Amino acid sequence: MALQTAASIWDGSATDYSRHTSRYPTHARIGIALTAVAPADPRRVLDYGCGPGNSTRLFRRMYPHAAISGVDSSPAMIAEARAATAQEAAIDYHRADLAAADPPAALTSRLFDLIVCANSLFHVADKAALLTRIQAVAADDVTIVFSLYDTVFVPTDPVVWPLRVEPGDTLMDLLIGRLCDRGHPIEARQEDREVLTEKALTALFGDAGFTVRCGDILRLRRTPAERLSFFSVPATAAEVFPGIPVKDVQAAADDVSREAAGLPEQERCVYVFTATRS
């Protein structure tokens, strides 16, 4: 999910985001990949940027004996998470923006030895502030695990995939063409997210007292339907095409849906990281 792209737009995205993550397996696969590099038996787990609780409920299944909490800046996301989570799951959800304000007492009273950022860190504008404030809820032996798409992380030595098929991105070309037809003269996606290099990521966590390592690389294949579904989420549409009205992005996605149905799946790389105290 996301925390710092104005809570209001994520409030308006809660239902659509919940529907998207329940319909397609990408987010669950990323959550499972994160648990694969995390400690096997954590005591207390914090799902940072929990959104509608899809990842938090996954962590409950993966860690049946741990205390599980979810935190998100969007009240609507927290409401969605609480409504979709069975009481017997015993998950505590909290509305807080740890990138902008100190964590509430309900979180600092229980230090977490595992903090998971499943598809959330790259949404945060002030990542250094987040890592500073997160110290207040982190146990001495904390492990932070997080994921970054290859659109927001550039390794020093790119991974070569000998079996990778990488055709041109016809779907994105179609979408950009429709946006141009609607009076938005753009030539490429204009993603409003910080792109981190390996050096920058190392420095970011190093300044906060952590050593960061790449623990795994996940290859995903996404159908055109899944990719277009992302644009049903207003916050995602606004991030990928900043400055263009969300309704125009969504209309363009609808326009190309039939034509895109026969296009090949897109291969995507997701980097999975661990961060531990230096």
PyRosetta script that sets phi, psi and omega in degrees:
from pyrosetta import init, pose_from_sequence

init()
pose = pose_from_sequence("MALQTAASIWDGSATDYSRHTSRYPTHARIGIALTAVAPADPRRVLDYGCGPGNSTRLFRRMYPHAAISGVDSSPAMIAEARAATAQEAAIDYHRADLAAADPPAALTSRLFDLIVCANSLFHVADKAALLTRIQAVAADDVTIVFSLYDTVFVPTDPVVWPLRVEPGDTLMDLLIGRLCDRGHPIEARQEDREVLTEKALTALFGDAGFTVRCGDILRLRRTPAERLSFFSVPATAAEVFPGIPVKDVQAAADDVSREAAGLPEQERCVYVFTATRS")
pose.set_psi(1, -153.4)
pose.set_omega(1, -179.1)
pose.set_phi(2, -147.7)
pose.set_psi(2, 155.9)
pose.set_omega(2, -178.7)
pose.set_phi(3, -121.2)
pose.set_psi(3, -33.7)
pose.set_omega(3, -167.1)
pose.set_phi(4, -118.5)
pose.set_psi(4, 19.9)
pose.set_omega(4, 172.7)
pose.set_phi(5, -94.9)
pose.set_psi(5, 64.6)
pose.set_omega(5, -176.3)
pose.set_phi(6, 45.4)
pose.set_psi(6, 113.0)
pose.set_omega(6, -176.1)
pose.set_phi(7, -56.5)
pose.set_psi(7, -29.2)
pose.set_omega(7, -175.9)
pose.set_phi(8, -62.4)
pose.set_psi(8, -41.5)
pose.set_omega(8, -178.5)
pose.set_phi(9, -71.9)
pose.set_psi(9, -30.9)
pose.set_omega(9, 174.7)
pose.set_phi(10, -72.8)
pose.set_psi(10, -30.9)
pose.set_omega(10, 173.8)
pose.set_phi(11, -58.4)
pose.set_psi(11, -41.8)
pose.set_omega(11, -179.7)
pose.set_phi(12, -77.2)
pose.set_psi(12, -2.6)
pose.set_omega(12, -177.7)
pose.set_phi(13, -110.4)
pose.set_psi(13, -2.5)
pose.set_omega(13, -170.0)
pose.set_phi(14, -58.7)
pose.set_psi(14, -50.3)
pose.set_omega(14, -177.3)
pose.set_phi(15, -66.0)
pose.set_psi(15, -44.1)
pose.set_omega(15, -179.0)
pose.set_phi(16, -65.6)
pose.set_psi(16, -39.8)
pose.set_omega(16, -179.8)
pose.set_phi(17, -67.2)
pose.set_psi(17, -41.8)
pose.set_omega(17, 177.8)
pose.set_phi(18, -60.7)
pose.set_psi(18, -42.6)
pose.set_omega(18, 179.3)
pose.set_phi(19, -63.9)
pose.set_psi(19, -42.7)
pose.set_omega(19, -179.0)
pose.set_phi(20, -62.8)
pose.set_psi(20, -47.9)
pose.set_omega(20, -176.3)
pose.set_phi(21, -69.2)
pose.set_psi(21, -25.2)
pose.set_omega(21, 177.7)
pose.set_phi(22, -82.2)
pose.set_psi(22, -20.8)
pose.set_omega(22, -176.4)
pose.set_phi(23, -87.3)
pose.set_psi(23, -31.2)
pose.set_omega(23, -174.3)
pose.set_phi(24, -121.8)
pose.set_psi(24, 149.5)
pose.set_omega(24, -170.4)
pose.set_phi(25, -86.3)
pose.set_psi(25, -5.6)
pose.set_omega(25, -172.4)
pose.set_phi(26, -54.9)
pose.set_psi(26, -49.2)
pose.set_omega(26, -174.9)
pose.set_phi(27, -67.0)
pose.set_psi(27, -36.8)
pose.set_omega(27, 177.5)
pose.set_phi(28, -66.5)
pose.set_psi(28, -39.4)
pose.set_omega(28, 179.2)
pose.set_phi(29, -63.9)
pose.set_psi(29, -39.5)
pose.set_omega(29, 178.0)
pose.set_phi(30, -66.3)
pose.set_psi(30, -41.5)
pose.set_omega(30, 177.8)
pose.set_phi(31, -60.3)
pose.set_psi(31, -41.7)
pose.set_omega(31, 178.9)
pose.set_phi(32, -66.2)
pose.set_psi(32, -39.7)
pose.set_omega(32, 178.3)
pose.set_phi(33, -63.2)
pose.set_psi(33, -35.7)
pose.set_omega(33, 178.4)
pose.set_phi(34, -66.8)
pose.set_psi(34, -41.5)
pose.set_omega(34, 179.6)
pose.set_phi(35, -68.2)
pose.set_psi(35, -24.9)
pose.set_omega(35, -179.3)
pose.set_phi(36, -68.1)
pose.set_psi(36, -26.1)
pose.set_omega(36, 179.9)
pose.set_phi(37, -102.7)
pose.set_psi(37, -2.6)
pose.set_omega(37, -178.9)
pose.set_phi(38, -87.3)
pose.set_psi(38, 165.6)
pose.set_omega(38, 173.9)
pose.set_phi(39, -55.3)
pose.set_psi(39, 145.9)
pose.set_omega(39, -172.1)
pose.set_phi(40, -72.1)
pose.set_psi(40, -29.3)
pose.set_omega(40, -172.5)
pose.set_phi(41, -139.3)
pose.set_psi(41, 67.4)
pose.set_omega(41, -179.3)
pose.set_phi(42, -68.9)
pose.set_psi(42, 154.9)
pose.set_omega(42, 179.1)
pose.set_phi(43, -88.0)
pose.set_psi(43, -45.2)
pose.set_omega(43, -178.9)
pose.set_phi(44, -135.1)
pose.set_psi(44, 128.9)
pose.set_omega(44, -175.0)
pose.set_phi(45, -119.1)
pose.set_psi(45, 130.5)
pose.set_omega(45, 175.0)
pose.set_phi(46, -113.5)
pose.set_psi(46, 123.0)
pose.set_omega(46, 175.7)
pose.set_phi(47, -95.2)
pose.set_psi(47, 101.5)
pose.set_omega(47, -177.6)
pose.set_phi(48, -84.6)
pose.set_psi(48, 125.7)
pose.set_omega(48, -174.8)
pose.set_phi(49, 75.7)
pose.set_psi(49, 47.5)
pose.set_omega(49, -171.1)
pose.set_phi(50, -70.1)
pose.set_psi(50, -17.8)
pose.set_omega(50, -179.7)
pose.set_phi(51, 57.0)
pose.set_psi(51, -134.1)
pose.set_omega(51, -178.7)
pose.set_phi(52, -81.3)
pose.set_psi(52, 14.0)
pose.set_omega(52, 174.3)
pose.set_phi(53, 85.7)
pose.set_psi(53, 7.8)
pose.set_omega(53, -179.2)
pose.set_phi(54, -62.4)
pose.set_psi(54, -43.8)
pose.set_omega(54, 178.7)
pose.set_phi(55, -73.5)
pose.set_psi(55, -36.5)
pose.set_omega(55, -178.3)
pose.set_phi(56, -62.8)
pose.set_psi(56, -41.6)
pose.set_omega(56, 178.1)
pose.set_phi(57, -67.4)
pose.set_psi(57, -33.0)
pose.set_omega(57, 174.4)
pose.set_phi(58, -62.7)
pose.set_psi(58, -43.8)
pose.set_omega(58, -179.4)
pose.set_phi(59, -66.5)
pose.set_psi(59, -30.9)
pose.set_omega(59, 175.2)
pose.set_phi(60, -62.0)
pose.set_psi(60, -41.5)
pose.set_omega(60, 178.9)
pose.set_phi(61, -69.0)
pose.set_psi(61, -36.6)
pose.set_omega(61, -178.1)
pose.set_phi(62, -75.4)
pose.set_psi(62, -30.2)
pose.set_omega(62, -177.2)
pose.set_phi(63, -125.7)
pose.set_psi(63, 74.2)
pose.set_omega(63, -172.9)
pose.set_phi(64, -65.2)
pose.set_psi(64, -20.9)
pose.set_omega(64, -176.3)
pose.set_phi(65, -101.8)
pose.set_psi(65, -2.6)
pose.set_omega(65, -177.2)
pose.set_phi(66, -89.3)
pose.set_psi(66, 155.3)
pose.set_omega(66, 168.2)
pose.set_phi(67, -80.5)
pose.set_psi(67, 128.0)
pose.set_omega(67, -174.3)
pose.set_phi(68, -117.4)
pose.set_psi(68, 132.2)
pose.set_omega(68, 175.3)
pose.set_phi(69, -131.7)
pose.set_psi(69, 148.6)
pose.set_omega(69, 174.3)
pose.set_phi(70, -123.3)
pose.set_psi(70, 144.1)
pose.set_omega(70, 178.7)
pose.set_phi(71, -135.7)
pose.set_psi(71, 140.2)
pose.set_omega(71, 178.6)
pose.set_phi(72, -153.1)
pose.set_psi(72, 152.4)
pose.set_omega(72, -179.1)
pose.set_phi(73, -81.4)
pose.set_psi(73, -17.0)
pose.set_omega(73, -174.4)
pose.set_phi(74, -92.9)
pose.set_psi(74, 118.2)
pose.set_omega(74, 177.0)
pose.set_phi(75, -58.3)
pose.set_psi(75, -37.6)
pose.set_omega(75, -179.1)
pose.set_phi(76, -67.8)
pose.set_psi(76, -36.6)
pose.set_omega(76, 176.6)
pose.set_phi(77, -64.4)
pose.set_psi(77, -43.7)
pose.set_omega(77, 179.5)
pose.set_phi(78, -64.1)
pose.set_psi(78, -40.3)
pose.set_omega(78, 177.5)
pose.set_phi(79, -62.3)
pose.set_psi(79, -41.6)
pose.set_omega(79, 178.5)
pose.set_phi(80, -63.2)
pose.set_psi(80, -42.2)
pose.set_omega(80, -179.3)
pose.set_phi(81, -63.6)
pose.set_psi(81, -44.9)
pose.set_omega(81, -179.6)
pose.set_phi(82, -64.6)
pose.set_psi(82, -39.5)
pose.set_omega(82, -178.3)
pose.set_phi(83, -67.9)
pose.set_psi(83, -30.8)
pose.set_omega(83, -175.5)
pose.set_phi(84, -92.4)
pose.set_psi(84, -3.4)
pose.set_omega(84, -175.4)
pose.set_phi(85, -107.2)
pose.set_psi(85, 124.8)
pose.set_omega(85, 178.8)
pose.set_phi(86, -63.8)
pose.set_psi(86, 144.0)
pose.set_omega(86, -178.2)
pose.set_phi(87, -59.7)
pose.set_psi(87, -36.1)
pose.set_omega(87, -177.6)
pose.set_phi(88, -69.9)
pose.set_psi(88, -10.9)
pose.set_omega(88, 175.9)
pose.set_phi(89, -69.4)
pose.set_psi(89, -20.8)
pose.set_omega(89, 176.0)
pose.set_phi(90, 55.1)
pose.set_psi(90, 51.2)
pose.set_omega(90, 175.7)
pose.set_phi(91, -107.0)
pose.set_psi(91, 130.3)
pose.set_omega(91, 176.7)
pose.set_phi(92, -95.4)
pose.set_psi(92, 124.8)
pose.set_omega(92, 176.7)
pose.set_phi(93, -108.8)
pose.set_psi(93, 140.7)
pose.set_omega(93, -177.8)
pose.set_phi(94, -134.8)
pose.set_psi(94, 136.8)
pose.set_omega(94, 174.1)
pose.set_phi(95, -92.0)
pose.set_psi(95, 113.3)
pose.set_omega(95, 178.8)
pose.set_phi(96, -162.6)
pose.set_psi(96, 147.1)
pose.set_omega(96, 176.2)
pose.set_phi(97, -111.0)
pose.set_psi(97, 92.7)
pose.set_omega(97, -175.2)
pose.set_phi(98, -70.6)
pose.set_psi(98, -12.7)
pose.set_omega(98, 177.0)
pose.set_phi(99, -82.9)
pose.set_psi(99, -14.0)
pose.set_omega(99, -175.5)
pose.set_phi(100, -122.4)
pose.set_psi(100, -17.5)
pose.set_omega(100, -176.5)
pose.set_phi(101, -149.8)
pose.set_psi(101, 158.0)
pose.set_omega(101, 178.2)
pose.set_phi(102, -61.6)
pose.set_psi(102, 147.2)
pose.set_omega(102, -179.4)
pose.set_phi(103, -66.4)
pose.set_psi(103, 150.3)
pose.set_omega(103, 178.9)
pose.set_phi(104, -69.1)
pose.set_psi(104, 160.4)
pose.set_omega(104, -178.0)
pose.set_phi(105, -59.1)
pose.set_psi(105, -29.9)
pose.set_omega(105, -179.0)
pose.set_phi(106, -62.6)
pose.set_psi(106, -24.2)
pose.set_omega(106, 178.0)
pose.set_phi(107, -94.3)
pose.set_psi(107, -37.5)
pose.set_omega(107, -177.5)
pose.set_phi(108, -73.0)
pose.set_psi(108, -15.6)
pose.set_omega(108, -179.9)
pose.set_phi(109, -78.3)
pose.set_psi(109, -8.7)
pose.set_omega(109, 179.9)
pose.set_phi(110, -137.3)
pose.set_psi(110, 101.9)
pose.set_omega(110, -177.1)
pose.set_phi(111, -75.3)
pose.set_psi(111, 137.1)
pose.set_omega(111, -173.0)
pose.set_phi(112, -99.7)
pose.set_psi(112, 133.6)
pose.set_omega(112, 176.3)
pose.set_phi(113, -94.8)
pose.set_psi(113, -6.9)
pose.set_omega(113, 172.5)
pose.set_phi(114, -138.0)
pose.set_psi(114, 122.6)
pose.set_omega(114, 176.1)
pose.set_phi(115, -119.6)
pose.set_psi(115, 122.9)
pose.set_omega(115, -174.9)
pose.set_phi(116, -112.1)
pose.set_psi(116, 128.9)
pose.set_omega(116, 174.6)
pose.set_phi(117, -116.2)
pose.set_psi(117, 86.8)
pose.set_omega(117, -177.3)
pose.set_phi(118, -89.6)
pose.set_psi(118, 103.4)
pose.set_omega(118, -179.3)
pose.set_phi(119, 59.1)
pose.set_psi(119, 37.0)
pose.set_omega(119, -179.2)
pose.set_phi(120, -126.4)
pose.set_psi(120, -33.1)
pose.set_omega(120, -173.4)
pose.set_phi(121, -61.4)
pose.set_psi(121, -38.6)
pose.set_omega(121, -175.3)
pose.set_phi(122, -71.1)
pose.set_psi(122, -12.5)
pose.set_omega(122, 175.7)
pose.set_phi(123, -81.0)
pose.set_psi(123, -17.9)
pose.set_omega(123, -172.6)
pose.set_phi(124, -81.8)
pose.set_psi(124, 127.0)
pose.set_omega(124, -179.4)
pose.set_phi(125, -73.7)
pose.set_psi(125, -50.4)
pose.set_omega(125, -177.8)
pose.set_phi(126, -100.9)
pose.set_psi(126, 80.1)
pose.set_omega(126, -176.6)
pose.set_phi(127, -68.0)
pose.set_psi(127, -32.7)
pose.set_omega(127, 179.2)
pose.set_phi(128, -64.2)
pose.set_psi(128, -40.8)
pose.set_omega(128, 178.3)
pose.set_phi(129, -65.0)
pose.set_psi(129, -39.5)
pose.set_omega(129, 177.9)
pose.set_phi(130, -60.4)
pose.set_psi(130, -47.9)
pose.set_omega(130, -177.5)
pose.set_phi(131, -65.9)
pose.set_psi(131, -28.6)
pose.set_omega(131, 175.3)
pose.set_phi(132, -69.3)
pose.set_psi(132, -47.0)
pose.set_omega(132, -176.6)
pose.set_phi(133, -73.5)
pose.set_psi(133, -27.7)
pose.set_omega(133, -176.7)
pose.set_phi(134, -69.0)
pose.set_psi(134, -18.2)
pose.set_omega(134, 178.1)
pose.set_phi(135, -59.5)
pose.set_psi(135, -29.9)
pose.set_omega(135, -176.5)
pose.set_phi(136, -69.8)
pose.set_psi(136, -16.6)
pose.set_omega(136, 179.9)
pose.set_phi(137, -114.3)
pose.set_psi(137, 3.2)
pose.set_omega(137, -174.7)
pose.set_phi(138, -98.8)
pose.set_psi(138, 132.0)
pose.set_omega(138, 174.2)
pose.set_phi(139, -71.3)
pose.set_psi(139, 164.6)
pose.set_omega(139, -179.8)
pose.set_phi(140, -59.3)
pose.set_psi(140, -34.8)
pose.set_omega(140, -177.8)
pose.set_phi(141, -98.9)
pose.set_psi(141, 27.7)
pose.set_omega(141, -175.1)
pose.set_phi(142, -63.1)
pose.set_psi(142, 145.4)
pose.set_omega(142, 167.3)
pose.set_phi(143, -120.7)
pose.set_psi(143, 129.0)
pose.set_omega(143, 174.2)
pose.set_phi(144, -103.8)
pose.set_psi(144, 128.4)
pose.set_omega(144, 175.0)
pose.set_phi(145, -119.9)
pose.set_psi(145, 139.5)
pose.set_omega(145, -177.2)
pose.set_phi(146, -152.9)
pose.set_psi(146, 162.3)
pose.set_omega(146, -177.8)
pose.set_phi(147, -123.3)
pose.set_psi(147, 146.5)
pose.set_omega(147, 175.7)
pose.set_phi(148, -136.2)
pose.set_psi(148, 128.6)
pose.set_omega(148, 173.6)
pose.set_phi(149, -69.0)
pose.set_psi(149, 159.3)
pose.set_omega(149, 179.1)
pose.set_phi(150, -71.5)
pose.set_psi(150, -3.5)
pose.set_omega(150, 172.8)
pose.set_phi(151, -83.2)
pose.set_psi(151, -14.1)
pose.set_omega(151, -177.9)
pose.set_phi(152, -124.9)
pose.set_psi(152, 4.4)
pose.set_omega(152, 175.5)
pose.set_phi(153, -138.5)
pose.set_psi(153, 131.8)
pose.set_omega(153, 179.8)
pose.set_phi(154, -121.8)
pose.set_psi(154, 107.3)
pose.set_omega(154, 179.2)
pose.set_phi(155, -73.0)
pose.set_psi(155, 158.1)
pose.set_omega(155, 178.0)
pose.set_phi(156, -62.7)
pose.set_psi(156, -43.1)
pose.set_omega(156, 178.9)
pose.set_phi(157, -114.9)
pose.set_psi(157, 96.6)
pose.set_omega(157, -179.3)
pose.set_phi(158, -56.8)
pose.set_psi(158, 142.4)
pose.set_omega(158, 179.9)
pose.set_phi(159, -74.8)
pose.set_psi(159, 132.4)
pose.set_omega(159, 177.5)
pose.set_phi(160, -97.1)
pose.set_psi(160, 125.1)
pose.set_omega(160, -179.4)
pose.set_phi(161, -110.3)
pose.set_psi(161, 101.8)
pose.set_omega(161, -173.9)
pose.set_phi(162, -64.5)
pose.set_psi(162, -22.5)
pose.set_omega(162, -178.8)
pose.set_phi(163, -101.9)
pose.set_psi(163, 6.5)
pose.set_omega(163, -176.7)
pose.set_phi(164, -73.4)
pose.set_psi(164, 133.9)
pose.set_omega(164, 173.0)
pose.set_phi(165, -105.6)
pose.set_psi(165, 120.4)
pose.set_omega(165, -174.0)
pose.set_phi(166, -127.8)
pose.set_psi(166, 79.0)
pose.set_omega(166, 176.7)
pose.set_phi(167, -72.8)
pose.set_psi(167, 168.3)
pose.set_omega(167, 174.5)
pose.set_phi(168, -60.6)
pose.set_psi(168, 153.3)
pose.set_omega(168, -176.5)
pose.set_phi(169, -84.8)
pose.set_psi(169, 77.8)
pose.set_omega(169, -177.0)
pose.set_phi(170, -61.4)
pose.set_psi(170, -36.2)
pose.set_omega(170, -179.0)
pose.set_phi(171, -61.6)
pose.set_psi(171, -46.4)
pose.set_omega(171, 179.5)
pose.set_phi(172, -66.4)
pose.set_psi(172, -36.1)
pose.set_omega(172, 176.7)
pose.set_phi(173, -61.5)
pose.set_psi(173, -42.5)
pose.set_omega(173, 178.2)
pose.set_phi(174, -62.4)
pose.set_psi(174, -44.1)
pose.set_omega(174, -178.2)
pose.set_phi(175, -63.8)
pose.set_psi(175, -43.9)
pose.set_omega(175, 178.7)
pose.set_phi(176, -64.1)
pose.set_psi(176, -39.0)
pose.set_omega(176, 177.5)
pose.set_phi(177, -60.2)
pose.set_psi(177, -42.8)
pose.set_omega(177, 178.9)
pose.set_phi(178, -66.2)
pose.set_psi(178, -36.3)
pose.set_omega(178, 178.1)
pose.set_phi(179, -67.3)
pose.set_psi(179, -37.1)
pose.set_omega(179, 175.5)
pose.set_phi(180, -63.6)
pose.set_psi(180, -41.1)
pose.set_omega(180, 177.8)
pose.set_phi(181, -60.8)
pose.set_psi(181, -27.4)
pose.set_omega(181, -179.6)
pose.set_phi(182, -90.3)
pose.set_psi(182, 11.2)
pose.set_omega(182, 174.6)
pose.set_phi(183, 92.4)
pose.set_psi(183, 19.6)
pose.set_omega(183, 178.7)
pose.set_phi(184, -117.0)
pose.set_psi(184, 91.8)
pose.set_omega(184, -173.7)
pose.set_phi(185, -75.4)
pose.set_psi(185, 84.8)
pose.set_omega(185, 178.1)
pose.set_phi(186, -118.8)
pose.set_psi(186, 156.0)
pose.set_omega(186, -179.3)
pose.set_phi(187, -111.8)
pose.set_psi(187, -15.8)
pose.set_omega(187, -178.5)
pose.set_phi(188, -156.2)
pose.set_psi(188, 164.4)
pose.set_omega(188, 174.4)
pose.set_phi(189, -60.9)
pose.set_psi(189, 144.5)
pose.set_omega(189, -174.3)
pose.set_phi(190, -121.9)
pose.set_psi(190, 59.7)
pose.set_omega(190, -170.1)
pose.set_phi(191, -58.4)
pose.set_psi(191, 127.0)
pose.set_omega(191, -177.6)
pose.set_phi(192, -93.2)
pose.set_psi(192, 61.2)
pose.set_omega(192, 179.3)
pose.set_phi(193, -140.0)
pose.set_psi(193, 143.5)
pose.set_omega(193, 178.3)
pose.set_phi(194, -67.3)
pose.set_psi(194, 132.6)
pose.set_omega(194, 175.0)
pose.set_phi(195, -97.1)
pose.set_psi(195, 119.5)
pose.set_omega(195, -175.8)
pose.set_phi(196, -97.0)
pose.set_psi(196, 132.4)
pose.set_omega(196, 170.3)
pose.set_phi(197, -88.5)
pose.set_psi(197, 167.8)
pose.set_omega(197, 177.6)
pose.set_phi(198, -59.5)
pose.set_psi(198, -41.4)
pose.set_omega(198, 179.6)
pose.set_phi(199, -64.1)
pose.set_psi(199, -43.5)
pose.set_omega(199, -178.6)
pose.set_phi(200, -67.2)
pose.set_psi(200, -39.1)
pose.set_omega(200, 179.8)
pose.set_phi(201, -66.4)
pose.set_psi(201, -42.0)
pose.set_omega(201, 178.4)
pose.set_phi(202, -62.0)
pose.set_psi(202, -42.7)
pose.set_omega(202, 180.0)
pose.set_phi(203, -67.7)
pose.set_psi(203, -40.7)
pose.set_omega(203, -179.8)
pose.set_phi(204, -57.1)
pose.set_psi(204, -50.2)
pose.set_omega(204, -178.9)
pose.set_phi(205, -76.9)
pose.set_psi(205, -33.7)
pose.set_omega(205, 178.4)
pose.set_phi(206, -62.2)
pose.set_psi(206, -39.5)
pose.set_omega(206, 178.4)
pose.set_phi(207, -64.0)
pose.set_psi(207, -25.0)
pose.set_omega(207, 178.8)
pose.set_phi(208, -93.0)
pose.set_psi(208, 3.6)
pose.set_omega(208, 177.3)
pose.set_phi(209, 88.7)
pose.set_psi(209, 21.4)
pose.set_omega(209, -178.0)
pose.set_phi(210, -119.6)
pose.set_psi(210, 149.5)
pose.set_omega(210, 169.4)
pose.set_phi(211, -103.5)
pose.set_psi(211, 124.6)
pose.set_omega(211, -176.1)
pose.set_phi(212, -107.6)
pose.set_psi(212, 139.6)
pose.set_omega(212, -179.6)
pose.set_phi(213, -136.7)
pose.set_psi(213, 147.9)
pose.set_omega(213, 172.3)
pose.set_phi(214, -83.8)
pose.set_psi(214, 117.1)
pose.set_omega(214, -176.4)
pose.set_phi(215, -95.2)
pose.set_psi(215, -20.5)
pose.set_omega(215, -177.7)
pose.set_phi(216, -168.2)
pose.set_psi(216, 161.7)
pose.set_omega(216, 174.5)
pose.set_phi(217, -131.2)
pose.set_psi(217, 122.3)
pose.set_omega(217, -176.2)
pose.set_phi(218, -105.1)
pose.set_psi(218, 128.7)
pose.set_omega(218, 175.2)
pose.set_phi(219, -98.1)
pose.set_psi(219, 127.9)
pose.set_omega(219, -179.7)
pose.set_phi(220, -117.0)
pose.set_psi(220, 149.8)
pose.set_omega(220, 171.7)
pose.set_phi(221, -123.9)
pose.set_psi(221, 121.1)
pose.set_omega(221, -175.7)
pose.set_phi(222, -118.1)
pose.set_psi(222, 133.1)
pose.set_omega(222, 179.7)
pose.set_phi(223, -74.1)
pose.set_psi(223, 159.7)
pose.set_omega(223, 174.6)
pose.set_phi(224, -55.7)
pose.set_psi(224, -37.7)
pose.set_omega(224, -179.7)
pose.set_phi(225, -61.9)
pose.set_psi(225, -41.5)
pose.set_omega(225, 178.8)
pose.set_phi(226, -66.3)
pose.set_psi(226, -42.9)
pose.set_omega(226, -179.2)
pose.set_phi(227, -63.0)
pose.set_psi(227, -42.1)
pose.set_omega(227, 178.7)
pose.set_phi(228, -68.4)
pose.set_psi(228, -29.7)
pose.set_omega(228, 179.1)
pose.set_phi(229, -62.3)
pose.set_psi(229, -29.3)
pose.set_omega(229, 177.6)
pose.set_phi(230, -55.6)
pose.set_psi(230, -34.3)
pose.set_omega(230, -175.2)
pose.set_phi(231, -81.1)
pose.set_psi(231, -4.8)
pose.set_omega(231, 170.7)
pose.set_phi(232, -74.5)
pose.set_psi(232, -14.9)
pose.set_omega(232, 178.4)
pose.set_phi(233, -92.2)
pose.set_psi(233, 111.6)
pose.set_omega(233, -175.0)
pose.set_phi(234, -53.5)
pose.set_psi(234, -41.6)
pose.set_omega(234, -177.4)
pose.set_phi(235, -64.1)
pose.set_psi(235, -38.0)
pose.set_omega(235, 179.0)
pose.set_phi(236, -68.8)
pose.set_psi(236, -43.5)
pose.set_omega(236, 178.2)
pose.set_phi(237, -59.2)
pose.set_psi(237, -39.6)
pose.set_omega(237, -179.1)
pose.set_phi(238, -69.9)
pose.set_psi(238, -31.6)
pose.set_omega(238, 179.8)
pose.set_phi(239, -76.5)
pose.set_psi(239, -40.0)
pose.set_omega(239, -177.1)
pose.set_phi(240, -75.7)
pose.set_psi(240, -33.6)
pose.set_omega(240, 178.9)
pose.set_phi(241, -127.8)
pose.set_psi(241, 70.0)
pose.set_omega(241, -178.5)
pose.set_phi(242, -63.9)
pose.set_psi(242, 141.9)
pose.set_omega(242, 178.3)
pose.set_phi(243, 89.9)
pose.set_psi(243, -11.5)
pose.set_omega(243, 177.4)
pose.set_phi(244, -103.3)
pose.set_psi(244, 131.1)
pose.set_omega(244, -179.7)
pose.set_phi(245, -53.6)
pose.set_psi(245, 136.0)
pose.set_omega(245, -178.3)
pose.set_phi(246, -56.2)
pose.set_psi(246, -39.8)
pose.set_omega(246, -177.7)
pose.set_phi(247, -62.5)
pose.set_psi(247, -31.1)
pose.set_omega(247, 177.8)
pose.set_phi(248, -73.4)
pose.set_psi(248, -38.6)
pose.set_omega(248, 177.5)
pose.set_phi(249, -63.4)
pose.set_psi(249, -44.5)
pose.set_omega(249, -178.7)
pose.set_phi(250, -67.3)
pose.set_psi(250, -37.9)
pose.set_omega(250, 177.8)
pose.set_phi(251, -65.8)
pose.set_psi(251, -39.8)
pose.set_omega(251, 178.0)
pose.set_phi(252, -64.0)
pose.set_psi(252, -39.4)
pose.set_omega(252, 177.2)
pose.set_phi(253, -62.7)
pose.set_psi(253, -41.0)
pose.set_omega(253, 177.0)
pose.set_phi(254, -63.9)
pose.set_psi(254, -39.3)
pose.set_omega(254, -178.1)
pose.set_phi(255, -60.8)
pose.set_psi(255, -36.8)
pose.set_omega(255, -173.4)
pose.set_phi(256, -95.6)
pose.set_psi(256, -1.8)
pose.set_omega(256, -172.0)
pose.set_phi(257, -59.3)
pose.set_psi(257, -43.5)
pose.set_omega(257, -178.3)
pose.set_phi(258, -69.6)
pose.set_psi(258, -42.4)
pose.set_omega(258, -179.8)
pose.set_phi(259, -67.0)
pose.set_psi(259, -30.6)
pose.set_omega(259, -176.4)
pose.set_phi(260, -81.0)
pose.set_psi(260, -13.7)
pose.set_omega(260, -172.4)
pose.set_phi(261, -57.3)
pose.set_psi(261, -32.5)
pose.set_omega(261, -177.3)
pose.set_phi(262, -93.3)
pose.set_psi(262, 4.6)
pose.set_omega(262, -178.0)
pose.set_phi(263, -76.4)
pose.set_psi(263, 156.8)
pose.set_omega(263, 179.5)
pose.set_phi(264, -69.7)
pose.set_psi(264, 160.5)
pose.set_omega(264, 174.4)
pose.set_phi(265, -67.3)
pose.set_psi(265, 153.3)
pose.set_omega(265, 177.0)
pose.set_phi(266, -98.1)
pose.set_psi(266, 132.9)
pose.set_omega(266, 174.2)
pose.set_phi(267, -88.5)
pose.set_psi(267, 136.1)
pose.set_omega(267, -176.4)
pose.set_phi(268, -134.9)
pose.set_psi(268, 142.1)
pose.set_omega(268, 179.9)
pose.set_phi(269, -107.8)
pose.set_psi(269, 130.5)
pose.set_omega(269, 176.5)
pose.set_phi(270, -119.8)
pose.set_psi(270, 123.0)
pose.set_omega(270, 177.9)
pose.set_phi(271, -90.6)
pose.set_psi(271, 135.0)
pose.set_omega(271, -178.0)
pose.set_phi(272, -114.5)
pose.set_psi(272, 124.3)
pose.set_omega(272, -173.0)
pose.set_phi(273, -119.8)
pose.set_psi(273, 154.5)
pose.set_omega(273, 167.8)
pose.set_phi(274, -120.8)
pose.set_psi(274, 147.9)
pose.set_omega(274, 174.7)
pose.set_phi(275, -134.0)
pose.set_psi(275, 126.0)
pose.set_omega(275, 178.8)
pose.set_phi(276, -128.4)
pose.set_psi(276, 159.2)
pose.set_omega(276, -177.5)
pose.set_phi(277, -62.3)
pose.set_psi(277, 136.1)
pose.set_omega(277, -179.0)
pose.set_phi(278, -70.6)
pose.dump_pdb("model.pdb")
